[in-house]
Amino acid sequence: MTATDPALTALAQSWCALSLLHGRIEAHIERALQAGHDLSAREYSLLDVLSRQHDGDGGHLQMKQVADAVVLSQSATTRLVTRLEDRGLLERYLCPTDRRGIYTNVTETGLELLEAARPTNDAALREALDEAAKNPELAPLVRVVETLKAPVPA
């Protein structure tokens, strides 16, 4: 393939459309969460991911797993965890079976904020998708997003 290959150009255009859709959705959600709950989209995502953990075997996520889930580097995830911990939304504690491991849990205050913010997030997502569906280049992507199912954990 060369830089002028039509297949490569079509692929690049498709990637640009997907990136545009993601950017618009994220920006819309970000504004709604900031205005309504003083949360960023990343903070919301982190609270959501961590709220799905449970005690017991395989119940807690390692920081790398959390970083992958919120699409941040491990260092950026650690800084985000620290900010939310400073706000009283998260807490860290030592793993009871391996003192080298540190778990992060959502506090009751964090869970309450997450539950209050969830309808805002969902409504902003719906609004952003509805707006994007009006754009002929983005409409096919919106349809795909609307039909996707979340992967079932193994």
Number of C-alpha atoms within 10 A of each C-alpha: 7 8 8 8 10 11 12 13 13 11 12 12 13 15 12 12 15 16 12 14 20 14 12 17 19 18 16 18 24 21 17 21 22 13 12 13 15 15 19 18 20 16 21 22 18 23 23 18 17 19 17 12 15 12 7 7 6 9 10 19 19 13 19 15 13 21 19 12 14 19 14 15 14 15 12 12 21 16 12 16 22 16 14 19 18 11 12 14 22 23 17 14 11 12 13 10 7 8 9 8 12 15 15 21 22 24 17 12 13 22 18 12 17 24 12 13 20 14 12 18 22 12 14 21 19 15 15 20 23 13 15 20 17 11 11 9 15 18 17 13 17 20 12 9 11 11 8 8 7 6 6 5 4 3
